[in-house]
């Protein structure tokens, strides 16, 4: 228990520092992006090559804008953790259409991230899942962190020998318990990246542990695990050299 409290204090300290340090760079990026957009509108294409370059500049400017919006949304999520103490509060349940919410989250993810990396994102949603009582903010945090993790795993530059197109699949299933009346929702995020080394798979949900050898902070999956636990749920990882499957199960509470 003491170690868990120390990890939470360390996490909140890191989040406060990160939230504070994001402010000025984000404002600067937004200003630069707006100037690039205005500048590109003034450019005149004298030939086909120039037209392609202008189009590329405009596309990059849009990508920058999308990523700024994405980071700003994450920053607001960080503020939720700081101001509300999200990991120590009760979940706020609302009646939502589970598959519609997942479509909304993944569509935004496709718009903001997938085009830049040419990722094929697919959905395999169980139509028998209808309205459920859940915390949409918590589910969004869980799913976005798993999608970010999958996106990093499938980036083409991660493995130059792989020729398969980067792919992420988001899957939902209704898990019925024949012995009990309660059912559960299973949500999976599956990627075809190089997988997580076996020696790191048991540690991956601990704070400040990354599944790679780079310098990522490794707090996303820790947050996922904590939020799934708040749901009285469970998350599991199956990972091989052909990809990873993060699946979590939460109670299916109908309205």
KEKOL-36541 format. One record per atom (N, C-alpha, C, O): x, y, z. Coordinates in steps of 0.001 Angstrom, whole numbers, plus 500000, padded with zeros to 6 digits. Example, Ala and Ser with C-alpha at 12.3 -4.5 7.8 and 13.67 -1.06 7.14 Angstrom:
<recs>
513190494310507800
512300495500507800
513200496700507800
514236496681508465
512850497750507080
513670498940507140
512900500030507870
513409501138508039
</recs>
This chain:
<recs>
500832498800500000
500000500000500000
500876501264500000
500604502223499278
501941501241500832
502838502390500897
503489502643499551
503596503785499105
503933501548498895
504566501686497583
503590502252496563
503976503061495720
502312501828496633
501299502343495704
501085503837495910
500991504592494943
501008504269497186
500830505691497472
502023506501496977
501856507604496458
503218505958497137
504417506654496662
504397506774495146
504784507804494595
503942505710494465
503846505755493005
502823506789492555
503050507498491574
501691506884493265
500668507867492908
501185509284493119
500950510158492286
501891509520494231
502464510847494485
503473511210493404
503521512350492942
504272510238493010
505255510466491956
504569510775490635
505010511634489872
503472510052490381
502708510257489154
502105511654489118
502219512356488113
501458512062490217
500827513381490247
501863514492490117
501609515512489476
503031514293490726
504102515284490602
504559515403489152
504767516504488642
504712514260488502
505106514263487093
504057514956486234
504397515740485348
502759514667486497
501678515255485715
501639516770485896
501447517501484924
501818517251487124
501825518693487369
502947519370486594
502741520407485962
504138518773486648
505273519342485920
505016519350484422
505313520329483737
504458518246483916
504183518144482484
503127519151482055
503275519816481030
502060519262482842
500995520204482521
501526521637482489
501178522416481602
502356521971483446
502917523325483513
503834523593482325
503822524688481762
504626522595481944
505611522800480880
505004522798479482
505652523236478532
503767522312479338
503144522250478018
502578523584477558
502450523815476356
502235524467478492
501519525692478151
502176526548477086
501596526747476019
503358527055477343
504034527964476403
504363527305475068
504103527906474026
504932526078475053
505202525442473755
503954525256472901
504007525420471682
502826524915473533
501592524739472774
501143526054472145
500751526082470978
501198527131472905
500816528439472363
501718528842471208
501254529402470215
503011528556471340
503956528886470279
503690528066469024
503722528594467913
503427526767469204
503121525895468075
501854526342467357
501805526370466127
500835526688468128
499577527124467533
499764528390466718
499214528519465624
500533529318467246
500802530563466521
501556530280465222
501233530848464179
502563529401465286
503352529058464099
502494528348463059
502607528611461862
501637527449463528
500767526718462607
499822527660461877
499600527511460675
499271528618462588
498362529578461966
499077530422460923
498508530730459876
500325530799461202
501102531593460246
501449530779459005
501448531307457893
501749529488459194
502046528617458054
500829528509457146
500951528573455923
499646528344457752
498414528242456966
498191529512456158
497886529446454967
498341530670456800
498137531942456102
499170532137455002
498855532620453915
500408531754455300
501481531902454313
501240531014453099
501468531435451965
500778529782453330
500555528847452221
499450529332451296
499460529032450102
498491530085451846
497410530608451023
497901531683450054
497287531922449015
499001532320450403
499543533398449568
500475532887448480
500830533626447561
500875531612448586
501813531068447601
501106530839446267
499940530446446218
501834531091445208
501318530885443856
502059529737443197
503289529718443173
501320528787442667
501945527643442007
502249527986440550
501337528205439753
503536528032440210
503940528347438833
504045527104437961
504016527202436734
504168525945438582
504254524688437836
503745523548438716
503370523755439870
503738522349438153
503202521182438867
503997520897440141
503413520570441174
505315521016440075
506166520737441230
505866521709442372
505802521312443535
505686522972442031
505379523975443048
504008523704443673
503823523867444879
503070523298442854
501727523011443357
501757521850444358
501067521881445378
502564520827444054
502672519694444957
503316520099446275
502911519633447340
504319520969446201
504993521434447414
504045522253448284
504034522119449508
503250523104447635
502272523912448387
501245523009449056
500870523223450209
500793521995448317
499819521057448872
500399520310450069
499704520068451055
501689519944449974
502357519254451076
502455520153452301
502227519709453427
502794521419452076
502876522377453184
501530522508453879
501444522494455107
500478522635453071
499141522776453642
498729521526454422
498118521628455486
499066520347453891
498724519104454569
499464518989455892
498894518584456905
500760519358455868
501543519316457097
501002520288458132
500998519992459327
500545521443457676
499986522438458593
498734521895459266
498516522114460457
497909521180458493
496705520570459058
497089519509460091
496473519426461154
498103518699459781
498567517676460723
499064518291462015
498800517785463105
499799519407461874
500288520106463068
499113520579463914
499115520432465136
498100521153463245
496916521609463960
496204520478464675
495762520638465812
496088519320464006
495444518161464625
496192517689465861
495586517348466877
497516517672465763
498317517217466902
498300518218468044
498358517833469212
498221519511467710
498092520523468763
496783520312469521
496752520361470750
495702520077468772
494399519840469402
494442518590470274
493857518547471356
495141517586469786
495259516335470523
496016516537471839
495593516057472891
497142517253471761
497938517512472964
497158518367473953
497212518143475162
496427519355473423
495632520224474294
494548519415475015
494264519661476187
493944518452474314
492951517611474958
493591516763476051
493007516589477121
494784516235475794
495494515466476805
495837516348478002
495810515907479151
496158517597477704
496474518515478794
495263518728479697
495392518803480919
494088518825479084
492876518964479894
492639517708480725
492161517786481857
492976516550480158
492853515309480918
493814515327482125
493469514874483216
495018515858481900
495970515968482999
495415516867484096
495582516584485283
494760517946483700
494164518845484684
493068518137485476
492885518399486665
492335517233484805
491336516444485521
491984515623486629
491475515547487748
493110515014486297
493801514205487291
494299515068488444
494238514664489606
494793516262488113
495350517133489145
494252517709490033
494348517658491259
493213518254489416
492193518986490164
491173518075490840
490647518412491901
490896516935490237
489856516057490770
490456514878491532
489782514260492357
491724514567491254
492304513373491868
491629512134491314
491087511323492066
491661511986489987
490815511001489313
491016509586489834
490062508815489934
492250509246490162
492505507876490581
491952507585491968
491886506424492372
491551508624492707
491059508435494062
489582508790494210
489086508912495330
488870508958493085
487458509323493173
486592508216492571
487075507341491852
485321508283492883
484400507314492312
484143507658490849
484110508829490472
483963506639490043
483643506861488644
482264507499488507
481363507230489300
482112508340487499
480842509021487253
480135508289486111
480489508457484944
479141507485486453
478480506645485466
477363507395484742
476588508136485346
477309507179483435
476248507733482601
475777506650481642
476497505689481374
474571506812481130
474063505879480122
474593506290478749
474283507379478266
475377505441478130
475948505750476824
475812504534475916
475721503398476381
475800504791474646
475834503723473650
477297503364473429
478049504112472804
477683502213473949
479095501849474028
479785501846472669
480874502404472533
479174501232471665
479813501175470346
479901502558469700
480883502870469027
478870503389469905
478897504753469362
480030505567469981
480702506335469292
480236505392471288
481321506105471959
482674505662471416
483566506485471214
482824504359471180
484089503852470653
484316504347469225
485446504666468856
483257504415468420
483378504967467069
483834506418467140
484710506835466381
483242507189468049
483614508598468199
485087508757468569
485790509587467993
485548507961469527
486942508040469973
487897507628468857
488910508291468633
487580506530468150
488472506050467104
488457506952465870
489484507113465211
487293507545465550
487241508474464421
488141509673464670
488864510113463776
488094510195465877
488958511317466225
490433510903466166
491291511664465718
490698509702466620
492067509193466580
492562509073465139
493699509433464835
491698508561464251
492053508432462838
492358509801462238
493338509967461513
491517510769462545
491691512116461998
492981512757462478
493675513425461711
493300512552463755
494445513251464344
495770512537464130
496800513185463941
495754511218464156
497026510502464172
497264509602462980
498343509626462388
496271508808462622
496483507782461601
496940508315460239
497806507689459627
496407509440459726
496834509891458393
498326510145458285
498935509888457246
498909510646459356
500329510978459308
501194509734459193
502271509784458600
500739508617459754
501531507395459752
500956506325458824
501474505210458769
499893506657458099
499281505724457148
498904504414457824
499211503329457331
498237504539458955
497835503370459732
496428502937459327
495526503763459181
496259501641459152
494949501066458848
494262500738460168
494620499761460825
493274501548460563
492560501317461811
491193500725461507
490399501312460771
490928499568462073
489676498864461814
488877498711463110
489432498702464209
487566498593462949
486690498355464100
485918497061463889
485390496804462807
485864496266464925
485095495011464916
484193495059466153
484556494559467217
483005495670465995
482147495970467139
480970495018467225
480300494755466227
480723494509468409
479639493567468653
478308494327468647
478090495178469510
477426494042467706
476151494767467627
475209494482468794
474255495228469016
475467493415469538
474600493100470674
474862494008471871
474078494026472820
475970494766471830
476245495737472885
475431496995472617
475595497639471581
474561497339473544
473719498517473360
474085499577474398
475264499861474606
473103500147475034
473350501174476036
473866500546477333
473367499515477784
474880501194477923
475457500702479170
475749501880480090
475953503005479633
475765501609481392
476146502635482365
477638502523482612
478127501512483115
478348503571482253
479794503597482456
480271505039482548
479505505976482320
481534505205482883
482144506529482952
482806506810481603
483863506247481320
482212507668480760
482767507891479421
484148508533479429
484956508268478539
484431509382480431
485750510011480514
486814508963480810
487874508948480185
486520508079481774
487481507028482108
487711506106480916
488850505738480625
486625505728480220
486763504851479058
487572505532477959
488380504888477289
487355506833477774
488114507562476762
489602507573477088
490438507382476205
489929507796478356
491335507796478774
491961506426478536
493079506324478030
491234505374478905
491737504013478710
491989503739477234
493071503291476856
490990504010476401
491084503662474990
492124504514474270
492867504000473434
492187505798474581
493166506663473917
494590506248474257
495466506281473393
494830505858475500
496171505412475875
496530504107475178
497670503928474750
495574503197475059
495855501943474355
496070502185472862
496909501530472244
495318503123472277
495504503464470863
496852504130470643
497538503832469666
497237505024471536
498551505661471424
499664504631471510
500641504690470763
499506503699472416
500492502640472579
500595501793471312
501690501443470872
499430501468470732
499415500677469498
500002501458468333
500726500900467508
499692502751468262
500219503580467183
501735503607467215
502383503474466177
502298503778468388
503753503788468509
504335502448468089
505389502389467456
503634501362468448
504146500021468149
504193499744466656
505088499038466190
503233500295465884
503145499949464462
503792500981463544
503756500817462324
504371502023464088
505015503006463224
506035502307462331
506867501543462821
505978502562461020
506862501868460073
508333501943460443
509084500997460203
508748503057461023
510169503220461330
510604502324462485
511801502189462741
509649501707463189
510011500863464322
510688499572463866
511480499003464617
510401499104462671
510999497865462183
511109497945460666
510119497774459955
512295498200460183
512506498399458749
512300497126457944
512101497194456731
512343495955458598
512207494689457877
510754494282457649
510487493358456880
509812494960458307
508398494609458159
507808495327456951
507925496545456816
507178494557456081
506566495126454884
505046495216455007
504397495855454178
504479494592456019
503038494617456223
502584496017456634
503257496695457411
501452496435456110
500930497761456438
500591497845457922
499998496918458473
500963498955458582
500629499116460007
499118499012460215
498346499661459509
498698498199461182
497270497954461386
496938497927462881
497663497351463692
495819498570463213
495276498547464576
493807498141464483
493064498660463650
493400497221465333
492004496769465359
491437497031466752
492040496666467761
490273497665466790
489547497861468048
488323496954468019
487491497053467118
488219496081468999
487171495060468984
486377495101470278
486949495267471355
485054494948470178
484203494826471363
483453493505471315
483081493015470249
483243492945472498
482487491700472600
481682491693473904
482140492178474939
480479491134473825
479668490912475009
480008489530475539
479831488530474843
480497489475476769
480892488208477384
479810487793478377
479670488392479443
479050486767478016
477973486290478879
478484485208479803
479235484319479401
478063485303481045
478419484298482046
477241483356482234
476186483758482724
477425482117481848
476329481148481902
475963480767483343
474844480330483612
476916480939484261
476665480557485645
476080481705486462
475476481488487512
476265482924485969
475750484097486681
474934484944485718
475056484822484499
474119485787486279
473293486659485438
474082487852484887
473683488459483893
475203488182485538
475988489352485128
476761489073483844
477304487985483653
476802490069482971
477594489985481745
478712491021481814
478700491912482663
479669490889480917
480796491822480889
481049492308479471
480684491658478491
481686493471479393
482102494030478109
483598493802477963
484376494158478848
483996493208476845
485420493042476554
485793493973475403
485187493931474333
486790494805475638
487287495723474611
488756495422474371
489548495369475311
489115495225473113
490494494868472760
491077495870471771
490388496353470872
492357496171471956
493111496975470993
494280496115470536
495173495780471315
494252495766469253
495205494805468697
496056495479467629
495530496184466768
497354495270467680
498242495846466671
499123494761466065
499268493675466626
499711495071464905
500613494112464246
502056494598464307
502839494383463381
502396495265465425
503764495721465626
504702494580465995
504317493414465909
505923494900466405
506924493870466709
506731493186468049
507474492261468379
505744493620468831
505485492979470119
506327493545471250
507245494335471029
505998493127472464
506697493566473664
507576492426474158
507100491295474257
508843492687474471
509730491615474942
509139490881476134
508568491514477023
509262489555476173
508687488757477268
509111489223478655
508319489163479595
510358489687478793
510847490098480103
510228491408480589
510391491782481750
509510492110479689
508884493373480080
507365493271480204
506716494199480686
506805492161479775
505346492047479736
504717492065481123
503623492605481291
505385491485482121
504832491475483474
504988492824484171
504296493114485146
505906493645483660
506185494932484303
505495496097483608
505541497224484103
504856495844482466
504413496912481584
503365497827482217
503249498990481829
502601497317483185
501550498127483803
502022498867485057
501230499524485734
503307498756485355
503848499498486492
504209500918486042
504522501131484871
504168501893486963
504458503280486571
505912503463486157
506822502896486761
506112504265485117
507425504638484605
508190503441484061
509421503413484083
507438502443483568
508029501302482874
507535501333481441
506331501415481199
508458501268480487
508092501287479074
508374499933478454
509272499209478884
507595499602477436
507798498330476747
508890498378475715
509142497393475021
509553499537475604
510635499692474637
511887500163475356
511868500449476553
512969500237474606
514249500647475187
514488502141475043
515591502624475299
513446502884474629
513636504322474454
513416505026475781
513433504394476837
513207506353475724
513095507139476944
511661507570477217
511450508600477858
510667506816476751
509279507134477054
509053507009478562
509672506180479227
508144507857479095
507937507885480539
507216506647481057
507424506251482204
506371506027480232
505738504798480655
504691504967481737
504685504208482706
503781505970481594
502709506132482580
501343505800481989
500384505599482735
501237505738480651
499948505506480002
499307504201480404
498131504183480767
500044503105480351
499480501800480680
499225501662482177
498346500909482597
499992502384482972
499738502404484407
498379503048484690
497602502536485497
498095504165484027
496797504822484174
495671503911483703
494618503827484334
495908503230482585
494912502286482058
494590501224483103
493420500954483376
495609500629483678
495424499570484664
494663500084485886
493774499400486393
495005501284486362
494344501849487529
492860502111487254
492011501823488098
492549502657486073
491161502976485736
490329501706485524
489168501642485928
490930500707484893
490223499429484724
489912498819486091
488839498251486291
490849498937487025
490618498429488374
489485499185489058
488713498593489813
489376500496488800
488267501266489364
486929500744488861
485917500837489556
486927500202487670
485727499599487084
485451498201487653
484469497560487278
486313497735488549
486271496338488996
486473495404487803
485877494331487707
487332495857486911
487620495081485710
489015494490485738
489692494501486766
489429493979484606
490735493325484492
491284493537483092
490545493469482109
492579493793483004
493216493958481705
494299492901481535
495014492563482479
494404492388480316
495391491349480014
496142491708478739
495630492419477874
497350491207478642
498199491428477473
498642490092476906
499135489223477625
498455489946475591
499040488835474845
499922489448473768
499432490181472908
501203489159473807
502126489793472870
503129488795472324
503731488025473073
503303488817470998
504290487986470314
505046488870469329
504837490082469289
505907488272468551
506657489033467548
505762489510466414
506189490305465577
504520489028466382
503573489435465333
502605490528465789
501747490956465016
502737490978467026
501875492045467499
501433491853468935
501791490874469589
500637492820469419
500156492791470800
498640492946470847
498036493598469995
498051492337471850
496610492418472082
496379492814473542
496602492020474456
495928494061473745
495542494521475072
494022494395475169
493297495055474424
493544493568476064
492109493361476230
491729493639477684
492376493156478613
490662494430477863
490182494649479221
488695494336479284
487951494521478321
488291493855480452
486913493443480684
486348494266481828
486969494386482884
485147494843481612
484476495617482648
483021495147482734
482493494599481767
482369495354483882
480969494925484020
480060495596483002
480219496777482693
479113494835482490
478122495375481554
476872495710482368
476051494845482671
476757496980482708
475623497440483501
474666498181482589
474988499258482088
473507497619482375
472528498267481500
471826499378482245
471849499438483474
471196500267481473
470499501404482091
469304500936482917
468603501757483508
</recs>
